């Protein structure tokens, strides 16, 4: 119930009670706690509980994989899945339903082909057929995320409409995927209509990620005042991701006034993130306010923030 209500405070109280009753090591309690903290966006606590569980039990692994997806940690989910495989933990259908969205979010064809082949080799072909024939929220979310990741916003939106028509209820991940798809495809009105639909019919599903998507959507369309007004009316405190989306849009459209507002919040929320200072400095430089740009660089120097160096990544794939 605490996970459904996203009541972190009550959940922590129940966790404490479970410890005092010496039942916190029960696998059902452990799994519930992992799920609770993940759904309350406290993944650090979720992983702390998981780290103390028996690593031979499948259920806690499934819970932490689902928690990663809920918190948009697709790559972390894949790494945990690989660890699960190395430790010879028994996989079941719930495992696959938990991990497949991570591969969809990553949208890496090489990894997708590997995991598809592994599914078949490990005797889970029936699961693939079941997901295809009985389209549940997981399979719908996976395909919508895939289309959105590759810039096919209209197709993602069409699939979303096909999903809700027969009565399949979307979850937070599904909404995030389709809103993200609308933003990257420039479908501003469609994205706003979907967000209004969420506010009227799925208010309990609204998360920071959804507001970030809409701020990004409006920002790309140079509707920055609307984006800022939306942030001002959020029912909870705006995260660094929300302000970051606004600041990024201000850089593109050279909006100093709103850029300064976004930067001010980001400097408080992420004082050591050099990227925010660089972006604000870029806005000043773009409009010829070089003295202000120098002040931002001096601010970085005063608090010891160093611009992150460029780097290259070599990703060795498996599974």
Backbone as numpy.savetxt, mean C-alpha at the origin, in Angstrom:
# Nx Ny Nz CAx CAy CAz Cx Cy Cz
-12.92 -8.87 16.08 -13.74 -7.66 16.08 -12.88 -6.40 16.08
-11.80 -6.40 16.87 -10.91 -5.22 16.92 -10.30 -4.96 15.54
-9.95 -6.05 14.82 -9.37 -5.89 13.49 -10.39 -5.28 12.53
-11.63 -5.73 12.63 -12.68 -5.21 11.75 -12.92 -3.73 12.04
-12.91 -3.38 13.33 -13.16 -1.99 13.74 -11.90 -1.12 13.66
-10.76 -1.76 13.40 -9.47 -1.06 13.37 -9.22 -0.32 14.69
-9.59 -0.99 15.78 -9.44 -0.40 17.12 -8.12 -0.89 17.71
-7.04 -0.15 17.45 -5.71 -0.55 17.89 -5.60 -0.52 19.42
-6.17 0.49 20.05 -6.06 0.64 21.50 -6.69 -0.54 22.22
-7.91 -0.91 21.82 -8.58 -2.05 22.45 -7.83 -3.33 22.15
-7.33 -3.44 20.92 -6.57 -4.63 20.54 -5.34 -4.83 21.40
-4.63 -3.74 21.70 -3.45 -3.82 22.57 -3.85 -4.26 23.99
-5.00 -3.77 24.44 -5.48 -4.16 25.78 -5.76 -5.66 25.82
-6.39 -6.18 24.77 -6.67 -7.61 24.71 -5.39 -8.42 24.57
-4.41 -7.88 23.86 -3.11 -8.54 23.76 -2.48 -8.67 25.15
-2.53 -7.58 25.92 -2.00 -7.62 27.28 -2.72 -8.63 28.14
-4.05 -8.68 27.99 -4.84 -9.65 28.76 -4.44 -11.07 28.38
-4.21 -11.31 27.08 -3.82 -12.65 26.63 -2.48 -13.06 27.23
-1.55 -12.11 27.34 -0.25 -12.39 27.94 -0.41 -12.78 29.41
-1.24 -12.03 30.13 -1.45 -12.32 31.56 -2.15 -13.66 31.77
-2.94 -14.07 30.77 -3.65 -15.34 30.87 -2.82 -16.51 30.30
-1.60 -16.19 29.85 -0.70 -17.20 29.28 -1.29 -17.91 28.07
-2.08 -17.19 27.28 -2.64 -17.79 26.06 -2.14 -17.08 24.81
-1.17 -16.17 24.99 -0.69 -15.41 23.83 0.09 -16.28 22.85
0.54 -17.48 23.29 1.28 -18.38 22.40 0.38 -19.37 21.68
-0.91 -19.31 21.96 -1.87 -20.15 21.23 -1.88 -19.70 19.77
-1.82 -20.65 18.84 -1.70 -20.30 17.43 -2.87 -19.44 16.94
-4.06 -19.69 17.46 -5.22 -18.89 17.05 -5.10 -17.45 17.54
-4.59 -17.28 18.77 -4.40 -15.95 19.32 -3.30 -15.22 18.55
-2.19 -15.92 18.29 -1.08 -15.33 17.54 -1.54 -14.85 16.17
-2.29 -15.69 15.49 -2.77 -15.34 14.15 -3.70 -14.14 14.20
-4.59 -14.12 15.19 -5.52 -13.00 15.33 -4.77 -11.69 15.61
-3.71 -11.77 16.42 -2.92 -10.57 16.74 -2.16 -10.06 15.52
-1.60 -10.99 14.74 -0.91 -10.59 13.50 -1.87 -9.87 12.57
-3.08 -10.44 12.43 -4.10 -9.84 11.58 -4.56 -8.49 12.12
-4.73 -8.40 13.42 -5.18 -7.16 14.07 -4.20 -6.01 13.80
-2.93 -6.24 14.13 -1.95 -5.15 13.98 -1.76 -4.77 12.51
-1.82 -5.76 11.62 -1.67 -5.45 10.19 -2.82 -4.58 9.70
-4.05 -4.92 10.10 -5.21 -4.15 9.65 -5.31 -2.79 10.32
-4.62 -2.63 11.44 -4.56 -1.32 12.10 -3.35 -0.51 11.64
-2.74 -0.98 10.53 -1.58 -0.28 9.94 -0.41 -0.17 10.91
-0.26 -1.18 11.76 0.88 -1.26 12.68 1.67 -2.53 12.35
2.20 -2.56 11.14 2.83 -3.78 10.66 4.06 -4.15 11.49
4.74 -3.16 12.05 5.90 -3.45 12.90 5.50 -4.35 14.06
4.35 -4.04 14.68 3.85 -4.87 15.78 3.39 -6.23 15.27
2.79 -6.21 14.09 2.34 -7.46 13.49 3.52 -8.41 13.28
4.61 -7.86 12.76 5.79 -8.69 12.50 6.45 -9.13 13.80
6.37 -8.28 14.83 6.95 -8.66 16.13 6.25 -9.89 16.68
4.92 -9.92 16.58 4.18 -11.10 17.04 4.57 -12.32 16.20
4.64 -12.12 14.88 4.98 -13.23 13.99 6.36 -13.79 14.30
7.31 -12.92 14.62 8.69 -13.37 14.86 8.79 -14.31 16.06
7.78 -14.29 16.93 7.81 -15.14 18.13 7.01 -16.43 17.95
6.39 -16.60 16.80 5.57 -17.79 16.58 6.44 -18.96 16.11
5.84 -20.14 16.16 6.51 -21.31 15.62 6.56 -21.20 14.10
7.75 -21.32 13.53 7.91 -21.11 12.09 7.52 -22.33 11.27
6.99 -23.36 11.93 6.55 -24.55 11.20 5.05 -24.55 10.98
4.35 -23.60 11.59 2.90 -23.52 11.44 2.54 -22.66 10.23
1.63 -23.14 9.42 1.27 -22.45 8.19 0.43 -21.21 8.45
-0.48 -21.28 9.40 -1.46 -20.21 9.60 -0.83 -18.85 9.91
0.14 -18.76 10.85 0.77 -17.45 11.08 1.48 -16.90 9.86
2.10 -17.79 9.07 2.74 -17.34 7.82 1.70 -16.72 6.89
0.56 -17.39 6.74 -0.49 -16.84 5.87 -0.96 -15.47 6.36
-1.06 -15.33 7.69 -1.51 -14.07 8.27 -0.53 -12.94 7.99
0.78 -13.22 8.13 1.77 -12.17 7.91 1.87 -11.82 6.43
1.67 -12.80 5.55 1.66 -12.52 4.11 0.50 -11.60 3.76
-0.69 -11.90 4.30 -1.85 -11.05 4.07 -1.63 -9.66 4.65
-0.97 -9.61 5.80 -0.66 -8.32 6.42 0.25 -7.47 5.56
1.22 -8.12 4.92 2.11 -7.39 4.00 1.30 -6.76 2.87
0.40 -7.53 2.29 -0.40 -7.02 1.18 -1.27 -5.88 1.64
-1.87 -6.01 2.82 -2.73 -4.95 3.36 -1.94 -3.65 3.53
-0.67 -3.77 3.87 0.17 -2.58 4.10 1.01 -2.22 2.88
0.65 -2.78 1.71 1.31 -2.45 0.43 2.80 -2.81 0.45
3.12 -3.92 1.11 4.51 -4.37 1.20 4.67 -5.63 0.35
4.46 -5.47 -0.94 4.48 -6.63 -1.84 5.84 -7.31 -1.88
6.90 -6.53 -1.98 8.23 -7.14 -2.06 8.58 -7.87 -0.77
8.19 -7.29 0.37 8.44 -7.96 1.65 7.67 -9.27 1.73
6.44 -9.26 1.19 5.63 -10.49 1.18 6.32 -11.58 0.37
6.88 -11.21 -0.78 7.56 -12.18 -1.63 8.79 -12.75 -0.94
9.54 -11.89 -0.26 10.72 -12.36 0.46 10.33 -13.31 1.59
9.25 -13.00 2.30 8.77 -13.89 3.36 8.30 -15.22 2.78
7.65 -15.16 1.64 7.18 -16.39 0.99 8.37 -17.28 0.61
9.44 -16.66 0.11 10.64 -17.43 -0.22 11.23 -18.07 1.03
11.23 -17.32 2.14 11.73 -17.86 3.40 10.85 -19.01 3.87
9.55 -18.86 3.69 8.60 -19.91 4.06 8.91 -21.19 3.28
9.20 -21.02 1.99 9.53 -22.16 1.14 10.83 -22.83 1.59
11.84 -22.03 1.93 13.13 -22.57 2.36 13.02 -23.34 3.67
12.09 -22.90 4.54 11.92 -23.57 5.83 10.94 -24.74 5.75
10.56 -25.07 4.53 9.71 -26.25 4.27 8.38 -26.20 5.02
7.81 -25.01 5.13 6.48 -24.87 5.73 5.44 -25.34 4.72
4.48 -26.10 5.18 3.45 -26.61 4.29 2.60 -25.48 3.74
2.42 -25.42 2.42 1.61 -24.39 1.77 0.20 -24.92 1.56
-0.78 -24.06 1.68 -2.16 -24.44 1.37 -2.80 -23.38 0.48
-4.06 -23.56 0.16 -4.73 -22.62 -0.74 -4.73 -21.20 -0.19
-4.86 -21.08 1.14 -4.86 -19.75 1.75 -3.51 -19.06 1.56
-2.43 -19.85 1.55 -1.10 -19.28 1.31 -1.03 -18.64 -0.07
-1.52 -19.38 -1.05 -1.46 -18.87 -2.42 -2.35 -17.65 -2.59
-3.52 -17.67 -1.97 -4.40 -16.50 -2.07 -3.80 -15.29 -1.38
-2.93 -15.54 -0.39 -2.28 -14.44 0.31 -1.12 -13.86 -0.50
-0.38 -14.73 -1.20 0.86 -14.27 -1.85 0.67 -13.84 -3.30
-0.29 -14.41 -4.02 -0.45 -14.07 -5.43 -0.67 -12.57 -5.68
-1.44 -11.85 -4.82 -1.57 -10.41 -5.05 -0.23 -9.67 -5.02
0.74 -10.17 -4.25 2.05 -9.52 -4.18 2.75 -9.58 -5.54
2.67 -10.74 -6.20 3.27 -10.86 -7.52 2.54 -9.99 -8.54
1.23 -9.84 -8.36 0.47 -8.98 -9.25 0.88 -7.52 -9.08
1.06 -7.09 -7.82 1.45 -5.71 -7.54 2.84 -5.41 -8.10
3.76 -6.36 -7.98 5.11 -6.16 -8.50 5.12 -6.10 -10.03
4.17 -6.79 -10.66 4.01 -6.75 -12.13 5.32 -7.07 -12.85
6.03 -8.10 -12.38 7.27 -8.53 -13.00 6.98 -9.83 -13.75
7.08 -9.79 -15.08 6.70 -10.95 -15.88 7.56 -12.17 -15.56
8.85 -11.95 -15.32 9.75 -13.07 -15.01 9.32 -13.77 -13.73
9.05 -12.97 -12.68 8.60 -13.55 -11.42 7.23 -14.21 -11.58
6.35 -13.58 -12.35 5.01 -14.13 -12.55 5.06 -15.50 -13.22
5.92 -15.62 -14.24 6.04 -16.91 -14.94 6.64 -17.97 -14.01
7.60 -17.56 -13.17 8.20 -18.50 -12.23 7.18 -19.02 -11.22
6.39 -18.09 -10.65 5.44 -18.51 -9.63 4.31 -19.32 -10.25
3.95 -19.00 -11.49 2.92 -19.78 -12.21 3.41 -21.21 -12.40
4.66 -21.35 -12.86 5.22 -22.68 -13.05 5.32 -23.46 -11.75
5.70 -22.75 -10.68 5.83 -23.42 -9.38 4.46 -23.90 -8.88
3.43 -23.10 -9.12 2.08 -23.51 -8.74 1.70 -24.82 -9.40
2.00 -24.93 -10.68 1.65 -26.14 -11.42 2.49 -27.32 -10.95
3.81 -27.09 -10.78 4.70 -28.18 -10.36 4.34 -28.70 -8.97
3.85 -27.81 -8.11 3.56 -28.22 -6.72 2.15 -28.78 -6.57
1.45 -28.97 -7.70 0.15 -29.63 -7.66 -1.01 -28.73 -7.29
-0.88 -27.42 -7.54 -1.95 -26.50 -7.21 -2.65 -25.96 -8.45
-2.62 -26.74 -9.53 -3.31 -26.34 -10.74 -4.80 -26.13 -10.47
-5.35 -26.95 -9.57 -6.77 -26.82 -9.24 -7.10 -25.47 -8.64
-6.16 -24.92 -7.87 -6.39 -23.60 -7.29 -6.51 -22.55 -8.38
-5.63 -22.63 -9.39 -5.69 -21.68 -10.51 -7.03 -21.77 -11.21
-7.50 -23.00 -11.43 -8.79 -23.19 -12.10 -9.92 -22.65 -11.24
-9.82 -22.86 -9.92 -10.85 -22.37 -9.00 -10.90 -20.86 -8.98
-9.72 -20.22 -8.98 -9.69 -18.76 -8.99 -10.28 -18.20 -10.28
-10.07 -18.94 -11.37 -10.59 -18.49 -12.66 -12.10 -18.66 -12.74
-12.59 -19.82 -12.27 -14.02 -20.11 -12.37 -14.82 -19.39 -11.30
-14.29 -19.33 -10.08 -14.99 -18.71 -8.96 -14.27 -17.43 -8.56
-14.55 -16.39 -9.26 -13.82 -15.14 -9.07 -14.18 -14.49 -7.74
-13.30 -14.66 -6.77 -13.52 -14.02 -5.48 -12.77 -12.69 -5.47
-12.77 -12.03 -4.33 -12.17 -10.70 -4.24 -10.68 -10.74 -4.51
-10.02 -11.87 -4.16 -8.58 -11.99 -4.38 -8.26 -12.00 -5.87
-8.94 -12.87 -6.63 -8.65 -12.96 -8.06 -9.01 -11.67 -8.79
-10.12 -11.04 -8.39 -10.49 -9.76 -9.00 -9.43 -8.70 -8.70
-8.99 -8.64 -7.47 -8.00 -7.63 -7.08 -6.68 -7.83 -7.82
-6.29 -9.09 -8.00 -5.04 -9.38 -8.70 -5.09 -8.88 -10.14
-6.16 -9.18 -10.85 -6.22 -8.80 -12.26 -6.38 -7.29 -12.42
-7.13 -6.66 -11.53 -7.28 -5.20 -11.57 -5.94 -4.51 -11.31
-5.21 -5.00 -10.31 -3.89 -4.43 -10.00 -2.94 -4.60 -11.18
-3.01 -5.75 -11.85 -2.14 -6.01 -12.99 -2.38 -5.03 -14.13
-3.64 -4.81 -14.47 -3.96 -3.86 -15.54 -3.56 -2.44 -15.14
-3.83 -2.08 -13.89 -3.48 -0.74 -13.44 -1.98 -0.49 -13.44
-1.21 -1.49 -13.05 0.24 -1.37 -12.99 0.83 -1.09 -14.36
0.20 -1.61 -15.39 0.71 -1.44 -16.75 0.02 -0.29 -17.50
-0.69 0.56 -16.77 -1.25 1.76 -17.38 -2.57 1.59 -18.11
-3.21 0.45 -17.95 -4.49 0.21 -18.63 -5.63 0.58 -17.68
-5.79 1.87 -17.45 -6.77 2.35 -16.48 -8.20 2.03 -16.85
-8.54 2.20 -18.13 -9.92 1.94 -18.54 -10.28 0.46 -18.38
-9.32 -0.41 -18.68 -9.57 -1.85 -18.51 -9.73 -2.19 -17.02
-8.89 -1.59 -16.18 -8.99 -1.83 -14.73 -10.34 -1.36 -14.20
-10.78 -0.20 -14.66 -12.07 0.34 -14.23 -13.22 -0.53 -14.71
-13.11 -1.01 -15.94 -14.15 -1.89 -16.49 -14.24 -3.18 -15.69
-13.09 -3.74 -15.32 -13.08 -4.96 -14.52 -13.69 -4.71 -13.14
-13.40 -3.54 -12.57 -13.97 -3.21 -11.27 -15.50 -3.18 -11.36
-16.03 -2.56 -12.42 -17.48 -2.49 -12.60 -18.08 -3.88 -12.80
-17.35 -4.74 -13.53 -17.82 -6.12 -13.71 -17.85 -6.86 -12.38
-16.92 -6.53 -11.52 -16.81 -7.21 -10.23 -17.98 -6.85 -9.32
-18.29 -5.54 -9.22 -19.32 -5.12 -8.27 -20.73 -5.40 -8.78
-20.88 -5.56 -10.08 -22.21 -5.76 -10.65 -22.92 -6.99 -10.08
-22.25 -8.15 -9.99 -22.92 -9.33 -9.42 -22.92 -9.36 -7.89
-22.34 -8.34 -7.26 -22.41 -8.27 -5.80 -21.13 -8.59 -5.06
-20.00 -8.73 -5.76 -18.73 -8.95 -5.07 -18.32 -7.66 -4.38
-18.06 -7.73 -3.08 -17.73 -6.54 -2.31 -16.24 -6.23 -2.39
-15.87 -5.06 -2.89 -14.45 -4.70 -2.96 -13.87 -4.44 -1.58
-12.57 -4.67 -1.43 -11.90 -4.35 -0.17 -10.94 -3.18 -0.38
-10.17 -2.85 0.66 -9.28 -1.68 0.58 -8.26 -1.83 -0.54
-7.73 -3.04 -0.74 -6.72 -3.26 -1.77 -7.31 -3.05 -3.16
-8.53 -3.55 -3.37 -9.18 -3.38 -4.67 -9.38 -1.91 -4.99
-9.88 -1.16 -4.01 -10.10 0.27 -4.22 -8.79 0.99 -4.53
-7.74 0.64 -3.79 -6.45 1.28 -4.03 -5.96 1.00 -5.44
-6.10 -0.23 -5.88 -5.63 -0.62 -7.22 -6.35 0.14 -8.32
-7.66 0.25 -8.22 -8.42 0.90 -9.29 -8.25 2.41 -9.24
-8.12 2.99 -8.05 -7.86 4.44 -7.95 -6.48 4.77 -8.50
-5.51 3.92 -8.20 -4.16 4.10 -8.73 -4.18 4.02 -10.26
-4.94 3.07 -10.78 -5.04 2.92 -12.24 -5.65 4.16 -12.88
-6.68 4.71 -12.26 -7.32 5.92 -12.79 -6.33 7.09 -12.80
-5.56 7.21 -11.74 -4.60 8.30 -11.65 -3.56 8.25 -12.74
-3.01 7.08 -12.98 -1.93 6.96 -13.96 -2.45 6.97 -15.40
-3.73 6.76 -15.56 -4.31 6.83 -16.91 -4.98 8.17 -17.18
-4.96 9.07 -16.20 -5.56 10.38 -16.40 -7.08 10.38 -16.36
-7.67 9.36 -15.76 -9.14 9.26 -15.70 -9.63 9.99 -14.45
-9.55 11.31 -14.48 -9.83 12.12 -13.29 -11.27 11.97 -12.83
-12.21 12.19 -13.74 -13.63 12.13 -13.37 -14.01 10.73 -12.88
-13.49 9.72 -13.56 -13.80 8.34 -13.14 -13.25 8.06 -11.74
-12.04 8.53 -11.49 -11.44 8.34 -10.18 -12.22 9.05 -9.09
-12.65 10.29 -9.38 -13.42 11.05 -8.39 -14.78 10.42 -8.14
-15.40 9.92 -9.20 -16.70 9.25 -9.05 -16.56 8.00 -8.19
-15.48 7.27 -8.39 -15.24 6.07 -7.59 -15.00 6.43 -6.13
-14.25 7.51 -5.91 -13.97 7.95 -4.55 -15.26 8.39 -3.84
-16.12 9.09 -4.58 -17.42 9.49 -4.02 -18.27 8.26 -3.70
-18.17 7.25 -4.56 -18.88 5.99 -4.32 -18.39 5.34 -3.03
-17.08 5.39 -2.82 -16.50 4.85 -1.58 -17.03 5.60 -0.36
-17.03 6.92 -0.44 -17.46 7.73 0.70 -18.92 7.47 1.07
-19.75 7.18 0.08 -21.17 6.96 0.33 -21.48 5.52 0.75
-20.77 4.56 0.14 -21.15 3.16 0.33 -20.12 2.30 1.05
-18.87 2.75 1.13 -17.83 1.94 1.75 -16.93 2.82 2.62
-17.53 3.65 3.41 -16.76 4.58 4.23 -15.83 3.86 5.19
-16.23 2.67 5.62 -15.39 1.91 6.55 -14.09 1.42 5.89
-14.05 1.44 4.57 -12.86 0.98 3.85 -11.87 2.10 3.55
-12.26 3.35 3.79 -11.39 4.49 3.45 -10.12 4.47 4.28
-8.99 4.56 3.60 -7.69 4.57 4.24 -6.85 5.72 3.68
-5.72 5.96 4.31 -4.80 7.00 3.85 -4.40 6.78 2.39
-4.20 5.53 2.01 -3.78 5.23 0.64 -4.78 5.75 -0.39
-6.06 5.68 -0.07 -7.08 6.14 -1.01 -7.02 7.66 -1.18
-6.81 8.36 -0.08 -6.65 9.82 -0.18 -5.38 10.17 -0.96
-4.32 9.40 -0.75 -3.09 9.64 -1.49 -3.32 9.50 -2.98
-4.08 8.46 -3.37 -4.38 8.24 -4.79 -5.15 9.42 -5.39
-6.13 9.94 -4.64 -6.94 11.04 -5.16 -6.15 12.34 -5.21
-5.31 12.59 -4.21 -4.45 13.78 -4.24 -3.52 13.70 -5.44
-2.97 12.52 -5.69 -2.10 12.33 -6.84 -2.88 12.52 -8.15
-4.10 11.98 -8.19 -4.98 12.11 -9.36 -5.25 13.57 -9.69
-5.65 14.33 -8.68 -5.94 15.75 -8.88 -4.67 16.54 -9.18
-3.59 16.16 -8.53 -2.33 16.86 -8.75 -1.83 16.72 -10.17
-1.92 15.53 -10.72 -1.49 15.31 -12.10 -2.30 16.16 -13.08
-3.57 16.42 -12.72 -4.45 17.21 -13.60 -4.35 18.71 -13.30
-3.41 19.09 -12.46 -3.21 20.50 -12.07 -4.42 21.08 -11.35
-5.11 20.25 -10.61 -6.23 20.70 -9.79 -5.77 20.69 -8.33
-4.74 21.49 -8.10 -4.04 21.46 -6.82 -4.87 22.01 -5.66
-5.66 23.03 -5.95 -6.49 23.60 -4.88 -7.49 22.56 -4.38
-8.06 21.80 -5.31 -9.00 20.74 -4.93 -8.29 19.68 -4.10
-7.06 19.36 -4.50 -6.29 18.36 -3.77 -6.03 18.82 -2.34
-5.67 20.10 -2.19 -5.39 20.62 -0.86 -6.67 20.68 -0.01
-7.77 21.04 -0.65 -9.05 21.08 0.07 -9.43 19.69 0.57
-9.17 18.67 -0.26 -9.46 17.30 0.15 -8.64 16.91 1.37
-7.35 17.27 1.36 -6.49 16.97 2.50 -7.02 17.65 3.77
-7.49 18.89 3.60 -7.99 19.66 4.75 -9.23 19.06 5.37
-9.97 18.26 4.60 -11.23 17.68 5.09 -11.10 16.20 5.44
-9.87 15.67 5.41 -9.69 14.25 5.75 -10.15 13.97 7.18
-10.77 12.83 7.42 -11.26 12.51 8.78 -10.15 12.08 9.73
-8.93 11.90 9.23 -7.79 11.58 10.07 -6.59 12.37 9.57
-5.53 12.39 10.37 -4.37 13.19 10.04 -3.69 12.70 8.76
-3.37 13.64 7.89 -2.74 13.28 6.62 -1.34 12.72 6.87
-1.00 11.67 6.15 0.30 11.03 6.29 1.33 11.71 5.40
2.57 11.31 5.55 3.62 11.85 4.69 3.39 11.49 3.23
2.75 10.34 2.99 2.46 9.95 1.61 1.49 10.92 0.95
0.48 11.37 1.70 -0.51 12.32 1.17 0.17 13.65 0.85
0.93 14.17 1.82 1.62 15.44 1.58 2.67 15.30 0.50
3.29 14.13 0.42 4.28 13.90 -0.63 3.67 13.92 -2.01
2.45 13.38 -2.13 1.75 13.41 -3.42 1.46 14.85 -3.83
1.06 15.68 -2.86 0.79 17.09 -3.17 2.08 17.82 -3.54
3.15 17.59 -2.80 4.41 18.26 -3.10 4.93 17.85 -4.48
4.82 16.58 -4.81 5.25 16.13 -6.13 4.50 16.81 -7.25
3.19 17.00 -7.05 2.38 17.69 -8.05 2.76 19.16 -8.14
3.09 19.76 -7.00 3.50 21.17 -6.99 4.81 21.37 -7.75
5.69 20.38 -7.71 6.92 20.45 -8.48 6.61 20.47 -9.97
5.72 19.57 -10.39 5.37 19.47 -11.81 4.76 20.77 -12.32
3.87 21.36 -11.51 3.13 22.54 -11.95 3.67 23.85 -11.38
4.82 23.77 -10.70 5.53 24.95 -10.20 4.65 25.83 -9.31
3.94 25.17 -8.40 3.06 25.88 -7.47 3.80 26.07 -6.14
4.31 27.29 -5.94 5.13 27.56 -4.76 4.29 27.58 -3.49
3.14 28.23 -3.53 2.34 28.43 -2.33 1.94 27.11 -1.68
1.35 26.22 -2.46 0.93 24.93 -1.90 2.13 24.03 -1.65
3.17 24.20 -2.46 4.39 23.44 -2.24 4.99 23.73 -0.88
4.98 25.00 -0.49 5.50 25.38 0.82 4.69 24.76 1.95
3.36 24.72 1.77 2.50 24.12 2.80 2.80 22.63 2.95
2.87 21.93 1.79 3.15 20.50 1.82 4.53 20.22 2.41
5.51 21.04 2.00 6.88 20.84 2.48 6.98 21.06 3.98
6.27 22.05 4.48 6.31 22.33 5.91 5.87 21.11 6.72
4.77 20.47 6.27 4.30 19.27 6.95 5.30 18.13 6.82
5.86 17.98 5.63 6.81 16.89 5.40 8.09 17.07 6.22
8.53 18.33 6.37 9.72 18.58 7.17 9.50 18.17 8.63
8.24 18.26 9.09 7.91 17.87 10.46 7.75 16.35 10.58
7.09 15.76 9.57 6.81 14.33 9.62 8.02 13.48 9.28
8.84 13.98 8.34 10.03 13.23 7.89 11.24 14.17 7.86
11.70 14.62 9.00 12.77 15.62 9.02 14.08 15.15 8.39
14.28 13.85 8.28 15.53 13.34 7.73 15.40 12.85 6.29
14.25 13.06 5.67 14.05 12.65 4.28 14.56 13.75 3.35
15.70 13.53 2.77 16.33 14.55 1.93 15.52 14.87 0.68
14.75 13.89 0.21 13.98 14.09 -1.02 13.00 15.24 -0.93
12.39 15.45 0.24 11.43 16.54 0.39 12.10 17.90 0.25
13.30 18.04 0.81 14.03 19.30 0.70 14.43 19.56 -0.75
14.87 18.50 -1.42 15.29 18.63 -2.81 14.12 19.07 -3.68
12.94 18.47 -3.46 11.77 18.83 -4.25 11.37 20.28 -4.04
11.38 20.73 -2.79 11.03 22.13 -2.52 12.07 23.06 -3.14
13.32 22.68 -3.05 14.37 23.48 -3.69 14.19 23.55 -5.19
13.72 22.46 -5.79 13.47 22.45 -7.24 12.35 23.41 -7.63
11.32 23.50 -6.78 10.23 24.43 -7.06 10.75 25.86 -7.05
11.51 26.20 -6.03 12.07 27.55 -5.94 12.95 27.86 -7.16
13.77 26.91 -7.54 14.66 27.12 -8.69 13.87 27.31 -9.98
12.78 26.54 -10.12 11.97 26.60 -11.34 11.32 27.97 -11.54
11.01 28.66 -10.44 10.36 29.97 -10.55 11.36 31.11 -10.31
12.64 30.79 -10.27 13.66 31.82 -10.15 13.92 32.34 -8.75
13.41 31.66 -7.73 13.64 32.09 -6.35 14.86 31.34 -5.78
16.02 31.69 -6.32 17.24 30.96 -6.00 17.68 31.17 -4.54
17.38 32.35 -4.00 17.74 32.60 -2.60 16.98 31.67 -1.66
15.69 31.47 -1.96 14.89 30.56 -1.14 15.38 29.11 -1.31
15.79 28.77 -2.53 16.34 27.45 -2.76 17.60 27.22 -1.95
18.42 28.25 -1.83 19.63 28.16 -1.03 19.30 28.00 0.45
18.21 28.67 0.89 17.79 28.54 2.29 17.39 27.10 2.62
16.73 26.46 1.65 16.35 25.06 1.87 17.59 24.19 1.99
18.56 24.42 1.13 19.82 23.65 1.21 20.55 23.92 2.53
20.47 25.17 3.00 21.10 25.50 4.27 20.38 24.82 5.43
19.05 24.72 5.31 18.26 24.02 6.32 18.69 22.55 6.41
18.90 21.93 5.25 19.38 20.55 5.22 20.71 20.43 5.94
21.59 21.37 5.66 22.93 21.34 6.25 22.88 21.51 7.76
22.00 22.42 8.22 21.90 22.72 9.65 21.45 21.52 10.47
20.56 20.71 9.89 20.05 19.56 10.65 20.76 18.26 10.27
21.76 18.39 9.41 22.58 17.22 9.08 21.98 16.27 8.08
21.03 16.75 7.26 20.43 15.90 6.24 21.31 15.91 5.00
21.63 14.73 4.50 22.48 14.61 3.32 21.67 14.03 2.18
21.80 14.63 1.01 21.08 14.12 -0.16 21.53 12.70 -0.46
20.55 11.83 -0.64 20.87 10.42 -0.89 21.55 10.28 -2.24
22.67 9.54 -2.32 23.36 9.35 -3.60 22.57 8.44 -4.52
22.77 8.61 -5.81 22.13 7.72 -6.77 22.75 6.34 -6.67
21.98 5.31 -6.99 22.52 3.97 -6.93 21.80 3.08 -7.92
22.42 1.95 -8.21 21.84 0.96 -9.10 21.54 -0.31 -8.30
20.52 -1.02 -8.73 20.12 -2.23 -8.02 20.12 -3.40 -8.98
20.76 -4.49 -8.57 20.70 -5.72 -9.32 19.81 -6.67 -8.55
18.69 -7.04 -9.13 17.71 -7.89 -8.44 17.84 -9.32 -8.93
18.30 -10.21 -8.04 18.43 -11.61 -8.38 17.10 -12.29 -8.09
16.48 -12.80 -9.12 15.13 -13.35 -8.99 15.16 -14.86 -8.76
14.19 -15.30 -8.00 13.95 -16.73 -7.86 12.48 -16.92 -7.58
12.04 -18.14 -7.60 10.61 -18.44 -7.41 9.80 -17.59 -8.35
